[in-house]
Amino acid sequence: MRTSGILLPVSSLPSDYGIGTFGKDAYDFVDFLSDSYQHFWQILPLGHTGYGNSPYQCFSAFAGNPYYIDPMFLFQSGYIEKNELPVYENNGKTDYERLYNERIVLLKKAAEMIDQKSDEYLVFEKDNRFWLDDYALFMSVKEDLGMKPLKDWDEEIRLPDAVILEILRKEYDRQVNIWKNIQFLFYIQWKNLKLYANAQNIEIIGDMPIYVSADSCEMWLHRELFITDDDGNPALFSGCPPDAYSPLGQLWGNPVYDWVHHRKDSYAWWTERLKHSGTLFDVIRIDHFRGFEDFYAVPSAAVDAVSGEWYKGPSREFIDVIKRSIPEVRIIAEDLGNITDKVRDLVCYSDFPGMKILQFGFEGNDEFLPHSYTRHSVAYTGTHDNPTMKQWSLICDDESLTFAKKYLAVNNTQSLVNDCIRALFMSVSETVIVPMQDWLELGSEARMNVPSTSCGNWLWRLRGEMLTQELSVRIADMTKLYNRTHKEDK
C-alpha cells in the first residue's frame, strides 16, 4: 500500500493564540490533507515542554502540552468568558514568552469549571491514573517553587520518603486537581480532533522521544527507571559522539535508563508508555530507535560529549516483549545517525519500517538515495532537525549540489525542491512524508530545529493563507500520479 503524508507540528498550525492549538485551524488542516489526497499527518511530540521549548524535553513522558488547548473551544464550552479570549498576531513565530506568562492562568480558570464527577472525567482519570497524579503533584510543587528545575529543589522534597510524599499530596490537593483538570481538557480536545481526522481517513503519526527530561515527574518519583548517583541525580546523560557535524558531539542532557531494572519487571513502564501512545496516535515514530541496541552516554559532570561511551541496550529482548504485550502497536523506527550493522539487524528483526532522508543521500550516503530504498520504509526530504530543502540547496557544498542536480536530471535549482519531492513519490518506499515547509518551498526562516543549539528553535508557524487551493491541487496531482492515494481515499 503506497501512501503519503505531511509533517507539520501542532505548534506550527495557524491560530489566533500565539501557538498552534487543537482548534478550528487544526480541523481546517485535516480538511486540507483530505482534499490533497494525503493519508498521514505526522506531528512532533505533544508533551508538556519546559525550558527551551523542546518537545523532546518534557515534564512528563505522558502529559500533554497545555498550550495546545484551544481557548475558543473553552469559551464555546462555557469555561471562560468571551472577553478572556487572548489575541495574538501570527507573525510566523510562536510567542513562548507570552504563553508562559499568560496561558496557564487562563487554563486554570477553565479547569475550575470541570466536573470531576462526570462520566467522561471519571473514565479519563481511570485510564490515566498510572501517571496523572504523579504529574499533577510534580507540577504543583514545581510551580510553588517558582518553576525551578528538579535538581535545584531542597533535598527533602527532591528525594521524598513516603511520609513527606503523603504530606505533599495533602498540602497540594487543590492544585493537583487543577493540573489534572487541565490534562482532561487537553485529552478531550485531542481525542475529538483525532476522531475527526480518522473519520476523514487521515491517520496521525505521533512522535515518542526515547528519553525523558532530567526535570520530569519520572525523574522525581521513579528514579529507579534511570541510572543515578548516590545523591539521586542522573549519573549519565544521553548524547551522540563527535562527528563531522558536531566536533564535540551532542550532549542531550537526558538521564539514561537502567535497563537492568526494566528487564526485571519485563519492561512494564515501557509497555504502559507505548500503550498510552497507542491511544493518542495511529502510528508511533520512536525517536533514536538505535538506543535500544546500544546507547551513547556521558558522565553527568561533562561539559561536552567527547568523553562518552557506548553501553548495551535491551536489544531483541525488548522488541520481543513489545510484540508480545501490544502486538497491535504500529511503530516507525527512527534509525538515523551513527548506525551500525547491529542496529540495522535490530530494525530488521523488529520489522518496523525505518527512515530514509533524501538530504543525506545527496551528501554521500548511498542508502538514502531513492534507488536504494526498500518498500518497507518511510521516505522524507528532511525532518525537523534538517534544513528545509530550499535552505539545504543554498548552503550545501558545491559537490553535493552538483550531484543532486545530476541525480534529479535538472540543470538549475529553481525546481529542485519539487523535483526532490517527486523523486520520493516515485520511489518504492511504502510511505512518503514531506515537511510542510518543503511543499511551500520555504528557506531558513522556516527551519524548525538546529541540533546542539538551545535558542531560536521550535518557533516556525504556518499562516492560514499559505494553504491555498492551488497548493492542495498540486499535492493531490502528484499523489495520484504516483499512486499514493490510500485505497479507501477518494
Steps between C-alpha positions, in 0.01 A plus 500: 500500500654827385415806708623850573460766763617836630717581801367802689538544878187603688693802626545614138129513418340839439292640786417825674656385826878520469552133414322231305212340693240225466256762375335587170828541311596142591170374356557715191841339455342155518265613224800622300667161539185323387451730200867442409454119502738456792461216748739598781547803719833469682555718805775553758464387864194644679665512844501782754814691403737667743793739471610535138156392372633178352233231457779251574552643852171474686377499858337161449520205263119497493349845562391724213608857433239738650585762236325287238164535674290729282359809680207540257380149577526585871277802443253298294485244781425771755830471687618857437339830398526643150693803624762262641594363159864596437595686184836438335638607166623207292836631381619153405660429841374343821483753785632275779577782744147636497355150511709422808382814676132486408363170373510285814309770689218477246504120498480484877184709491348261250617202705307628802181435301565131437258254658723224637194284562390490137518164325744638243739626764481180705592294193790735424628480859473120510678454167787734596536435872840333457662836417247779561529549878880496496516756219243728666687491829830566326358807324336626821824481696708634211271799456509573872881499480504760224537235224855422611644188338484182705876496564467829693226384737582454869610144559208415730256572216725389215543160663175460695438200721150356542414736788608816317321386186175451687535845658556653155194326355280642776656847488461533122168320462320798342784582261529134400133496401550812287793344310303181450210701361731680256613161372137399464440803277806408294398139450137576418597755234766269353264201500238697310754625245640150444150357458429766238824421316440124507146550370656665194743210461790709634725312742726667754869414522606604849855544622637337815836619638695200622617697805328717759623824650719521810240754617201267495257325730655167399842613619340626821281208603634211293878533520527122491441526125833679451870466581555739792783589738497480881322838518213387278616709204563363149841333488505503121347721235397398151669638190677428174874459437698758300451491123547723197197709598578529874874486582424492875210263461147569622423516872124455531479511879242222544550233768558155351303191591606233744418216263583241768209633705267511199588143412411380852137613466470400133519859376167586666552878488586489130200283426270747676663788316450340159143399585428858599652638178296247308184666629624841384641410158439255219872451440788572741835626376757412767780754499858366528393137455864394496507560876329165548803326348772713659511856624760770546520654846720764660587556869253752635777745595637517144474826306493331158448152358861415417554282809195280449483124457271250331283280724293195413125540466226237540505414127283210378366414844328840513353455152369156595325638809337781302385267224356259754339759731357742245505328160264756354741793541631653176849647523742689277863456604703820480820325395712804413841614618796276577344171392685168532426158354361396840253787492400409144450142613276616788284713270473205263414265788229737624344523153430868571554724197809720521552853367666626183611865483570626149735777613736239646510325164616812321773538763662169410300229675372271225244320719299824519467537122164388355649225282620330820170517689312189602123478498472472878625852577381857554670758277546868585663797330614598851379504860454766767876482565600569138516821302198543278568363153526850357739607775708188441535587131640841597745391771624156388844461344540523122571129466175399672293747299657392171431137586139578598433673169660217308306239694171682447585584136450876546722783376421760766370527852175680414296179505730302727266479800208374295727256317620363834141440608425337165798265538362380833148455365642291214700279738397156626471620860165405640450845654630847414480787752581853388546786750250779434791741457620304196162497330503879551866522385597710802858575603696550821223708658291184527757261646361334813811394692878516484644211706750590774356851535268616778361829367283597206345159441143363480367839390376477140128527438283466194270783396154401388526670163785267406261205472370591158282294270777520243740330742242237589444418133876476440542257790196298393619477138840363601342261747264358238766493228724270705216293642535610862131552563387264772269227366216640713568858392304691239 
